[in-house]
């Protein structure tokens, strides 16, 4: 197994590591002159000895010693200077002039000694410095290896020729769990532990580094002995080994934890971005200088800002662009300046756009470590919610109004019922007085005046019943287009010459199931109301169309029903109404007209008829903007009904049959009994349903007809008729009521089995109706 090869390291800098031996310093100034100074001293001494004529030993050896010392201390230049001084001294000395050979030899020796000694010293110093540098390099290498081992790095060297690892650090075993021997012994072991997805990239990096392209850093995964995948960031550099052959050297750091943190961070950022992109709110983030740092796609879509404007990241330009869309741009910009001046402030308000949109705006500071580093703006489109809230408030108002109208209707219906019982007695007795031959002319005239007043009162009760939706309706399928067009002449006469009438029938048949006479009354009442709202003239539009109404409007507007409807819009350009007036427009007896100009029942009657016809009526009005009434009636797919069937003609109203009268009002019961008895009928009377059952049971003969009030204490007329017809199947029934529907009767009880008359009525009408019922 090969030992570790040295890694290439840069030459150490002076003072980098205290443990590296210092390289000898360059010669100093005194060394350069010390040798020549010694030589000069020898020359002076030599000259003194010559003058004293004393015998001297051979001075050449002394001079050569001085030259060698000068060269060793000061270098070649110092040695050559000493040689010049020594040679001059020998040349002028008298003893050497007589010995030319030795003089020449000494001078040559003096000249050669400095360069030879200098060259020798240079080589010696070079060898010493190389040894020290190698020692320092090995020391630094060991230092770096120890450092990398302590850091947990994986250090390795790979032979290009043998395709084997020549060195792997001990820390590899701690990181991956494989002993170093496996890396050396098994050729290609590195490829076994390399992640398949990283193999191609690793080979590409190796090829470039082996080709002499310098150093590369890349990230890859190696499989640990326990099956884990460990991430490394490895720096690879090509070089030469100790044998001069090419090698791939590398240092890899375990970055698994870093990658995990980075992955979690990327996941968090991705989740944050996905959250921003998926939210229905527009989000904008700016730094303290007002520069845009981030935003989501919804923000751009909501504000309709061009992409190139957002790429500039200039918040001022974005503010300028969006301000043009707002109803109050000054307030918008003032709020921004206020918040930018206070980094800790938060804000919430609602922005209104010129096109009707409404955004909630919320702003709060972005904090990092307790410091404000920017500001986050969020915008929420609440246009539909605001519309829904307004519609909900409107529907609540309409519901309260409907509940109020229902309560008023109950009151009006109850009053009309009781009043009808009274009027029945009044009108019935008046008819008896008027038909009595014994009545005087004076009494007859007074009775006729009373009858006229009673009829006016009866007309008033009928209007109250219409408002309370308790009048009798004869429902037929009619085309509302035809109804309105047939009324055109009447409407033009009613409106007068100052009001223009514009009728627009629907493009298709507008068939509805209604009482035609009652619907005509609604149209006429609305036309009269429009005429009074346009005292100086104007225009009245009546527009018909067939529409499909959705469930959302039905949910927000309680009386409304989804489905196919016929829509009649009656629109004038008159004076309009204040909200206070508008809220009471359908109340009975409410009017803005002068005393004596109206009863205040016209619109109340229209409301009642429409609601009783299973329709809905809305009103919209503003002062000076006119008024619009919208009527929605359920569309009917059945064919239009034929004309009214004329009543059959009957003979005399008198008879001899037995009639059971059930009426809880004593005055009405007595009046009916007397009228029928006068017409020849045998009359049984009862004040309640139970009394009627007892009277019918105890009567030995046949009971031909039951005349019963619908609403009675304890038992309704419908229930009484059902129980009697079980024991008397041939019994005929005629119902009478102060209402004209099932009001007061049990809604879960039996249905009526005979015709219905509504109070008040004259006695001769009742007698004829009794005869018709018996003969039908």
C-alpha positions in Angstrom: 0.0 0.0 0.0 1.4 3.3 -1.1 2.1 6.0 1.5 0.8 9.5 1.4 2.2 11.8 -1.3 2.9 15.4 -0.4 0.3 17.9 -1.4 1.3 21.1 -3.3 1.4 24.0 -0.9 2.4 27.6 -1.4 5.8 28.8 0.0 5.4 30.0 3.6 5.4 33.7 4.4 7.8 35.0 7.0 6.1 34.9 10.4 3.2 32.7 9.1 4.0 29.8 11.5 6.2 30.1 14.5 7.4 26.5 14.2 9.0 27.0 10.7 12.8 27.5 10.9 13.9 30.9 9.7 15.9 31.3 6.5 19.4 33.0 7.1 19.2 36.7 6.5 21.1 38.6 3.8 24.6 40.1 4.8 24.7 43.3 6.6 26.7 46.4 5.9 29.5 45.7 8.5 30.3 42.3 7.0 30.9 43.8 3.6 33.7 46.0 5.0 35.1 44.0 7.8 37.3 41.7 5.6 38.8 44.6 3.5 39.5 46.4 6.8 41.5 43.4 8.1 43.3 43.2 4.8 44.2 46.9 4.9 45.5 46.5 8.4 47.8 43.6 7.2 49.0 45.9 4.3 50.0 48.6 6.8 51.7 46.2 9.0 53.5 44.7 6.1 54.8 48.1 4.9 56.0 48.9 8.4 58.0 45.7 8.6 59.5 46.4 5.2 60.8 49.9 6.3 62.2 48.5 9.4 64.1 46.0 7.3 63.1 43.2 9.6 62.7 39.8 8.3 59.1 38.7 7.6 57.6 35.4 7.0 55.9 34.9 3.6 52.9 37.5 3.7 51.1 35.8 0.9 49.5 33.2 3.2 48.3 36.0 5.6 46.9 38.0 2.7 45.1 34.8 1.3 43.6 34.2 4.8 42.3 37.8 4.9 40.9 37.5 1.4 39.0 34.2 2.3 37.7 35.8 5.5 36.5 38.9 3.5 34.8 36.6 1.0 33.1 34.5 3.6 31.9 37.5 5.6 31.1 40.0 2.9 30.8 38.0 -0.3 32.7 38.0 -3.5 33.0 41.8 -3.8 34.5 42.1 -0.4 36.9 39.3 -1.2 38.0 40.9 -4.5 38.6 44.2 -2.7 40.8 42.5 -0.2 42.6 40.7 -3.1 43.3 44.1 -4.8 44.7 45.5 -1.5 46.8 42.4 -0.9 48.1 42.3 -4.5 49.1 45.9 -4.5 51.0 45.5 -1.3 52.9 42.5 -2.7 53.6 44.3 -5.9 55.3 47.3 -4.2 57.0 45.2 -1.6 60.8 45.0 -2.5 61.1 41.4 -1.5 58.6 40.2 -4.1 60.0 42.1 -7.1 63.0 39.8 -7.1 60.7 36.8 -7.2 58.4 37.3 -10.2 57.1 33.7 -10.3 55.9 33.7 -6.8 54.5 37.1 -7.1 52.5 36.0 -10.2 51.3 32.9 -8.4 50.2 34.8 -5.3 48.4 37.5 -7.4 46.6 34.7 -9.4 45.7 33.0 -6.1 44.4 36.2 -4.7 42.2 36.8 -7.8 40.7 33.3 -7.9 40.1 32.9 -4.2 37.0 35.2 -3.9 34.9 33.8 -6.8 35.8 30.2 -6.0 35.0 30.6 -2.3 31.9 32.6 -3.1 30.6 29.9 -5.5 31.3 27.2 -2.9 29.5 29.2 -0.2 26.5 29.8 -2.6 26.1 26.1 -3.3 26.3 25.3 0.4 23.7 28.0 1.3 21.4 26.8 -1.5 21.5 23.3 -0.3 20.8 24.4 3.2 17.9 26.6 2.3 16.3 23.8 0.2 16.6 21.4 3.1 15.0 24.0 5.4 12.2 24.7 2.9 11.4 21.0 2.4 11.3 20.7 6.2 9.0 23.7 6.4 6.8 22.3 3.6 6.4 19.0 5.3 5.7 20.8 8.5 3.0 23.0 6.8 1.6 19.9 5.1 1.3 18.1 8.4 -0.3 21.2 9.9 -2.9 21.5 7.1 -3.6 17.8 7.3 -4.1 17.9 11.0 -6.3 21.0 10.5 -8.5 19.3 7.9 -8.8 16.2 10.0 -9.9 18.3 12.9 -12.4 20.0 10.6 -13.8 16.6 9.5 -12.7 17.1 5.8 -12.1 14.2 3.5 -8.7 14.6 1.9 -7.6 12.3 -0.9 -5.2 11.9 -3.8 -5.9 9.8 -6.9 -3.4 8.4 -9.4 -4.5 9.1 -13.0 -2.4 6.2 -14.4 -3.4 3.5 -11.9 -6.9 4.8 -11.4 -6.5 4.1 -7.6 -6.5 6.3 -4.6 -3.0 6.9 -3.3 -4.1 8.7 -0.2 -7.3 9.1 1.8 -7.6 10.9 5.2 -8.6 9.1 8.4 -11.5 11.4 8.8 -13.2 9.6 5.8 -13.9 6.7 8.1 -15.5 9.0 10.7 -17.7 10.6 8.0 -18.7 7.6 5.7 -17.8 4.6 8.0 -15.5 2.8 5.5 -12.0 2.0 6.7 -9.2 3.6 4.5 -8.0 0.2 3.4 -11.1 -0.4 1.3 -10.4 2.8 -0.7 -6.8 1.7 -1.4 -7.5 -2.0 -2.1 -10.7 -1.9 -4.2 -10.2 -0.3 -7.6 -13.1 1.9 -8.5 -14.5 1.9 -5.0 -15.2 5.6 -5.2 -17.6 4.9 -8.1 -19.5 2.3 -6.0 -20.3 4.9 -3.3 -20.9 7.8 -5.7 -24.6 8.7 -6.2 -25.7 7.6 -9.7 -27.1 11.1 -10.4 -23.8 12.7 -9.6 -21.6 10.3 -11.6 -21.7 12.1 -15.0 -20.9 15.5 -13.5 -18.0 14.0 -11.4 -16.4 12.5 -14.4 -16.7 15.7 -16.4 -15.0 17.7 -13.6 -12.2 15.1 -13.3 -11.6 15.2 -17.1 -11.3 19.0 -17.1 -8.9 19.0 -14.1 -6.8 16.1 -15.5 -6.5 18.2 -18.7 -4.8 20.9 -16.8 -7.8 23.4 -16.5 -6.9 24.3 -12.9 -9.1 23.9 -9.9 -12.9 23.2 -9.7 -15.4 23.0 -6.9 -18.6 21.0 -7.1 -21.1 19.3 -4.9 -21.9 15.6 -4.9 -23.2 12.7 -2.8 -21.5 9.6 -1.4 -23.2 6.7 0.2 -22.2 6.0 3.8 -21.7 2.5 5.2 -25.1 2.8 7.0 -26.9 3.6 3.8 -27.1 7.4 4.3 -26.3 9.7 1.4 -23.8 12.3 2.5 -23.4 15.6 0.6 -19.9 17.0 0.0 -18.5 20.2 -1.4 -15.2 19.1 -2.9 -12.3 21.2 -4.3 -10.3 19.3 -6.9 -6.9 20.3 -8.4 -4.6 18.4 -10.7 -0.8 18.0 -10.1 2.2 15.7 -10.0 2.9 13.1 -7.4 6.3 12.4 -5.8 7.1 10.1 -8.7 6.3 12.8 -11.2 3.1 11.1 -12.4 -0.2 13.0 -12.8 -2.6 12.9 -9.8 -6.3 14.4 -8.9 -6.0 15.9 -5.2 -9.2 16.9 -3.4 -10.6 18.2 -0.2 -14.3 17.5 0.5 -16.3 19.0 3.3 -19.4 17.4 4.7 -22.3 19.8 3.9 -25.2 17.4 4.6 -26.5 19.5 7.5 -26.0 22.7 5.4 -27.9 21.1 2.5 -30.7 20.1 4.8 -31.0 23.6 6.2 -30.8 25.0 2.6 -33.4 22.5 1.5 -35.7 23.5 4.4 -35.1 27.2 3.6 -35.9 26.6 -0.1 -39.0 24.6 0.9 -40.0 27.5 3.2 -39.4 30.1 0.5 -41.2 27.9 -2.1 -44.2 27.5 0.3 -44.2 31.2 1.0 -44.1 32.0 -2.7 -46.8 29.5 -3.4 -48.9 30.9 -0.6 -48.4 34.4 -2.0 -49.3 33.3 -5.5 -52.4 31.3 -4.4 -53.9 33.9 -2.1 -56.7 36.0 -3.4 -55.0 39.1 -1.8 -52.5 41.3 -3.7 -49.3 41.6 -1.7 -46.5 44.2 -2.2 -43.3 44.5 -0.1 -41.1 47.6 -0.1 -37.9 48.5 1.7 -37.4 51.6 3.9 -36.5 53.7 0.8 -39.7 52.8 -1.0 -38.1 50.4 -3.5 -40.2 47.3 -4.3 -38.5 44.2 -3.1 -41.3 41.6 -3.8 -44.9 41.2 -4.9 -47.2 38.5 -6.1 -49.0 38.0 -9.3 -52.4 38.8 -7.8 -51.1 42.3 -7.0 -50.3 43.0 -10.6 -53.7 41.6 -11.8 -55.7 43.6 -9.2 -54.0 46.9 -10.0 -53.6 46.2 -13.7 -50.0 47.5 -13.7 -47.9 46.8 -16.8 -45.1 44.3 -16.2 -42.4 46.7 -17.3 -43.5 49.2 -14.7 -43.1 46.5 -11.9 -39.7 45.5 -13.2 -38.3 49.0 -12.4 -39.1 48.3 -8.7 -40.0 51.9 -8.3 -42.8 52.2 -5.8 -43.4 55.9 -6.6 -44.2 55.0 -10.2 -46.6 52.2 -9.1 -48.3 54.6 -6.8 -48.7 57.2 -9.6 -50.1 54.5 -11.9 -52.7 53.2 -9.5 -53.7 56.7 -8.2 -55.4 57.5 -11.5 -57.8 54.6 -10.9 -59.1 55.8 -7.5 -62.0 58.1 -6.6 -59.8 60.0 -4.1 -56.1 59.7 -5.1 -55.0 62.5 -2.8 -56.2 60.6 0.3 -54.5 57.5 -1.0 -51.2 59.2 -1.4 -51.5 61.1 1.9 -51.9 57.8 3.7 -48.8 56.4 2.0 -46.7 59.4 3.0 -48.0 59.1 6.6 -47.0 55.5 6.9 -43.6 55.9 5.3 -42.8 58.6 7.8 -43.5 56.2 10.7 -41.8 52.8 10.3 -43.8 51.2 13.1 -47.3 52.3 12.1 -50.1 50.0 10.9 -53.1 51.0 8.8 -56.4 49.7 7.5 -58.8 51.4 5.1 -61.0 50.9 2.1 -60.1 52.2 -1.4 -62.9 53.1 -3.9 -62.2 52.9 -7.6 -63.8 54.9 -10.3 -65.1 51.7 -12.0 -66.9 50.7 -8.8 -64.3 48.3 -7.4 -63.5 48.4 -3.7 -60.3 47.1 -2.1 -59.4 46.7 1.6 -55.9 48.0 2.2 -53.8 46.8 5.1 -50.2 47.9 5.9 -47.8 46.8 8.5 -44.0 47.0 9.0 -41.7 44.2 8.1 -39.5 43.4 11.1 -36.2 41.6 11.4 -34.6 41.3 14.8 -37.0 43.8 16.2 -36.0 46.4 13.6 -38.2 47.7 10.8 -36.7 46.7 7.4 -39.6 47.5 5.1 -43.3 47.6 4.8 -45.9 45.0 3.6 -49.0 46.1 1.8 -51.9 43.7 1.2 -55.0 44.5 -0.9 -58.2 42.5 -0.9 -61.0 42.8 -3.5 -64.2 43.2 -1.5 -66.3 44.5 -4.3 -68.6 41.5 -4.4 -68.7 41.3 -0.6 -69.7 44.9 -0.4 -72.4 44.4 -3.0 -73.6 41.4 -1.1 -73.7 43.3 2.2 -75.6 46.1 0.5 -78.0 43.6 -1.0 -78.3 41.9 2.4 -79.1 45.2 4.1 -81.6 45.9 1.3 -83.1 42.4 1.7 -83.3 42.9 5.5 -85.1 46.2 4.9 -87.4 44.5 2.5 -88.0 41.7 4.9 -88.8 44.1 7.7 -91.0 46.0 5.3 -92.7 42.7 4.2 -93.2 41.7 7.8 -94.6 45.1 8.6 -96.9 44.9 5.6 -97.9 41.4 6.6 -98.8 42.7 10.1 -100.7 45.6 8.6 -102.3 43.2 6.2 -103.4 41.0 9.0 -104.9 44.0 10.8 -106.6 45.3 7.7 -107.9 41.9 6.9 -109.3 41.4 10.4 -110.9 44.8 10.3 -112.4 44.2 6.9 -113.8 40.8 8.0 -115.5 42.3 11.0 -116.6 45.3 9.1 -118.0 43.1 6.3 -120.2 41.3 8.9 -121.5 44.7 10.0 -122.0 45.8 6.4 -123.8 42.6 5.6 -126.3 43.2 8.3 -126.7 46.9 7.2 -126.9 46.2 3.5 -129.1 43.1 4.0 -131.6 45.0 6.1 -131.6 47.9 3.7 -132.4 45.6 0.8 -135.3 44.2 2.8 -136.6 47.7 3.6 -136.2 48.8 0.0 -138.1 45.7 -1.3 -140.9 46.0 1.3 -144.0 47.5 -0.4 -145.1 49.0 2.9 -142.0 51.2 3.1 -142.8 54.9 2.7 -141.1 57.1 0.2 -139.3 59.1 2.8 -138.0 56.0 4.5 -137.1 54.6 1.0 -135.0 57.7 0.1 -133.2 57.6 3.4 -132.5 53.9 3.1 -131.1 54.5 -0.4 -128.7 57.2 1.0 -127.6 54.7 3.6 -127.2 52.0 1.0 -124.9 54.3 -1.1 -122.8 55.0 1.9 -122.7 51.3 2.8 -121.6 50.4 -0.7 -118.8 53.0 -0.4 -117.8 51.3 2.8 -118.0 47.9 1.2 -115.7 49.2 -1.6 -113.2 50.3 1.0 -113.2 46.9 2.7 -112.7 45.3 -0.7 -109.5 47.4 -1.2 -108.4 46.4 2.3 -108.9 42.8 1.4 -107.0 43.3 -1.8 -104.1 44.8 0.2 -104.2 41.9 2.7 -104.4 39.4 -0.1 -107.7 38.1 1.0 -109.9 39.0 -1.9 -111.5 36.5 -4.3 -109.3 35.9 -7.4 -110.6 34.2 -10.6 -107.2 32.9 -11.8 -106.8 32.5 -15.6 -103.8 32.1 -17.9 -103.4 35.4 -19.7 -100.7 37.0 -21.9 -99.6 40.1 -20.1 -98.5 41.6 -23.4 -102.1 41.6 -24.5 -103.4 42.9 -21.2 -101.2 46.0 -21.2 -101.7 46.6 -25.0 -105.5 46.3 -24.5 -105.3 49.0 -21.8 -103.4 51.4 -24.0 -106.4 53.6 -24.8 -107.5 53.7 -21.2 -104.0 54.5 -20.0 -103.5 57.4 -22.4 -106.8 59.0 -21.3 -105.9 58.5 -17.7 -102.4 60.0 -18.0 -103.6 63.0 -20.0 -101.9 64.8 -22.9 -98.9 66.0 -20.8 -97.5 62.5 -20.2 -96.1 60.4 -23.1 -96.7 56.7 -22.9 -94.2 54.2 -24.2 -95.3 50.5 -24.3 -92.7 47.8 -25.0 -94.2 44.3 -25.1 -91.9 41.3 -24.5 -90.5 39.6 -27.6 -92.2 36.3 -26.6 -95.5 35.4 -25.0 -95.6 36.7 -21.4 -98.1 34.3 -20.0 -99.0 34.4 -16.3 -101.8 32.9 -14.2 -103.6 35.9 -12.6 -107.0 37.5 -12.2 -107.0 39.7 -15.3 -109.3 42.3 -13.7 -107.0 42.6 -10.7 -103.8 42.9 -12.8 -105.5 45.6 -14.8 -106.2 47.4 -11.5 -102.5 47.1 -10.6 -101.4 48.6 -14.0 -104.0 51.4 -13.7 -103.0 52.2 -10.1 -99.3 52.5 -11.1 -100.1 54.7 -14.0 -102.2 57.0 -11.8 -99.3 57.2 -9.3 -96.9 58.1 -12.1 -99.2 60.8 -13.4 -99.4 62.4 -10.0 -95.6 62.3 -9.8 -95.3 64.3 -13.1 -97.5 67.4 -12.5 -95.7 69.3 -15.3 -95.8 66.3 -17.7 -93.2 63.7 -18.5 -92.7 60.2 -19.9 -94.0 56.8 -18.7 -92.4 53.6 -19.9 -94.0 50.2 -19.5 -91.5 47.5 -20.5 -92.3 43.8 -20.5 -89.8 40.9 -20.9 -89.5 37.3 -19.9 -86.4 36.7 -17.7 -84.7 33.9 -15.9 -84.0 34.9 -12.2 -81.2 33.3 -10.2 -81.3 31.8 -6.8 -78.8 34.3 -5.3 -81.3 37.2 -5.7 -84.0 34.9 -4.3 -81.8 34.2 -1.3 -81.1 37.9 -0.6 -84.7 39.0 -1.3 -87.0 36.8 0.8 -90.3 37.3 -1.2 -88.4 36.5 -4.4 -88.5 33.1 -6.1 -85.9 31.8 -8.6 -87.0 30.6 -12.0 -88.7 32.0 -15.2 -90.6 35.2 -14.6 -92.5 37.9 -16.5 -91.0 41.2 -15.7 -93.1 44.4 -16.0 -91.2 47.6 -15.4 -93.2 50.8 -14.9 -90.8 53.8 -15.1 -91.5 57.5 -14.9 -89.2 60.6 -14.9 -91.2 62.4 -12.2 -90.3 64.0 -8.9 -89.1 60.8 -7.2 -89.3 60.0 -3.5 -87.2 60.5 -0.4 -86.1 57.3 1.5 -88.6 58.0 4.2 -91.5 58.1 1.8 -90.1 55.1 -0.1 -90.1 52.9 3.0 -93.9 53.5 3.5 -95.1 53.6 -0.1 -97.1 50.4 0.1 -98.7 51.0 3.5 -102.5 51.4 3.4 -103.8 55.0 3.9 -100.3 56.4 3.5 -100.3 59.2 1.0 -98.3 62.4 0.3 -101.2 64.0 -1.6 -103.4 66.7 -0.2 -106.4 65.8 1.9 -109.2 64.7 -0.3 -106.9 63.9 -3.3 -106.6 60.2 -2.6 -107.2 57.5 0.0 -103.7 56.1 0.1 -104.8 52.6 -1.0 -103.8 52.6 -4.7 -100.3 51.2 -4.2 -101.3 49.2 -1.2 -103.9 47.4 -3.4 -101.3 46.9 -6.2 -98.9 45.4 -3.6 -101.6 43.0 -2.3 -102.8 41.9 -5.7 -99.2 41.1 -6.9 -98.3 39.2 -3.7 -101.6 37.3 -3.8 -100.7 36.4 -7.5 -97.4 34.8 -6.1 -95.5 37.7 -7.6 -93.1 40.3 -6.2 -93.1 44.1 -6.5 -90.0 46.3 -6.0 -89.7 50.1 -6.1 -86.6 52.2 -6.8 -86.7 56.0 -6.5 -84.5 59.0 -5.8 -85.6 62.7 -5.5 -85.5 64.3 -8.9 -84.6 61.0 -10.6 -88.1 59.5 -11.1 -89.5 56.2 -9.9 -89.4 52.6 -11.2 -91.8 49.8 -10.1 -90.6 46.3 -11.0 -93.2 43.5 -11.0 -92.1 39.9 -11.3 -94.9 37.3 -11.9 -94.2 33.6 -12.3 -94.2 32.6 -16.0 -96.9 30.0 -16.9 -96.3 27.6 -19.8 -100.0 26.7 -20.0 -102.0 28.0 -23.0 -104.0 31.1 -22.6 -107.5 30.5 -21.1 -110.7 31.1 -23.1 -113.0 34.0 -22.3 -115.2 34.1 -19.2 -118.1 31.6 -19.1 -121.4 33.4 -18.6 -123.5 32.4 -15.6 -126.5 30.2 -16.3 -129.9 31.9 -16.3 -132.2 30.6 -13.6 -135.9 31.0 -13.0 -137.5 32.2 -9.8 -135.2 32.5 -6.7 -138.0 31.2 -4.4 -138.1 27.6 -3.1 -139.4 25.2 -0.5 -136.2 23.3 0.4 -134.7 23.0 3.9 -131.7 25.2 4.4 -129.3 25.0 7.4 -127.7 28.4 8.2 -124.5 28.3 10.4 -123.3 31.8 11.3 -121.8 33.0 14.5 -122.8 36.7 14.0 -126.4 36.8 15.3 -127.4 39.9 13.2 -126.2 38.3 10.0 -127.7 34.9 10.9 -131.1 36.5 11.7 -131.0 38.5 8.4 -130.3 35.4 6.3 -133.0 33.4 8.1 -135.6 36.1 7.5 -134.6 36.6 3.8 -134.7 32.8 3.0 -137.9 32.3 5.0 -139.6 35.2 3.1 -138.5 33.4 -0.2 -140.4 30.2 1.0 -137.4 28.2 2.3 -137.6 26.2 5.5 -134.6 27.5 7.7 -132.7 25.7 10.4 -130.2 28.0 12.2 -127.1 27.5 14.3 -124.5 29.8 16.0 -121.6 27.4 15.7 -120.4 24.3 13.9 -121.4 22.0 16.8 -124.9 23.5 17.0 -125.2 22.9 13.2 -124.2 19.3 13.6 -126.8 18.8 16.3 -129.5 20.6 14.3 -128.9 18.5 11.3 -128.9 15.3 13.3 -132.1 16.1 15.1 -134.0 17.2 12.0 -136.2 14.3 10.9 -136.4 15.2 7.2 -133.9 16.0 4.4 -131.5 19.0 4.7 -131.0 20.3 1.1 -128.5 23.0 1.6 -125.9 24.2 4.2 -125.2 28.0 4.2 -122.2 28.4 6.5 -119.7 31.1 7.4 -116.1 29.9 6.9 -114.7 31.3 10.1 -116.5 30.2 13.3 -115.4 29.4 16.8 -114.5 25.8 17.4 -115.1 24.5 13.9 -114.6 26.0 10.5 -117.3 25.9 7.9 -115.1 23.7 5.7 -114.9 21.1 8.5 -118.6 21.3 9.2 -119.5 20.7 5.6 -117.1 17.7 5.4 -118.6 16.1 8.5 -122.2 16.7 7.4 -121.7 15.3 3.9 -120.4 12.1 5.4 -123.9 11.4 6.8 -125.8 13.4 4.2 -124.0 12.8 0.9 -126.7 14.7 -1.1 -126.1 17.9 1.0 -125.3 21.0 -1.1 -123.1 23.7 0.4 -122.8 27.5 0.0 -120.0 29.2 2.0 -120.0 32.9 3.0 -117.0 34.8 4.5 -115.9 38.3 5.5 -112.6 37.2 3.8 -112.5 35.7 0.4 -110.0 32.9 0.9 -109.1 30.3 3.5 -108.1 33.0 6.0 -109.2 32.0 9.5 -109.7 28.3 8.5 -107.3 25.6 9.4 -104.7 25.5 6.6 -104.3 21.8 7.2 -108.1 21.2 7.2 -110.4 20.1 4.4 -110.8 22.0 1.1 -114.2 23.8 0.4 -116.8 21.6 -1.3 -119.0 24.4 -2.6 -119.1 28.0 -4.0 -118.1 30.9 -1.8 -119.7 34.4 -1.4 -117.9 37.2 0.2 -119.5 39.8 2.5 -121.1 42.2 2.3 -123.9 41.2 0.0 -127.6 42.1 -0.5 -130.2 39.6 0.5 -131.7 39.3 -3.0 -128.2 38.4 -4.2 -128.0 35.7 -1.5 -131.4 34.3 -2.3 -130.5 34.0 -6.0 -127.2 32.4 -5.1 -129.0 29.9 -2.9 -131.3 29.0 -5.8 -128.3 28.6 -8.2 -126.6 26.3 -5.8 -129.6 24.1 -5.3 -130.2 23.9 -9.0 -126.6 23.5 -10.2 
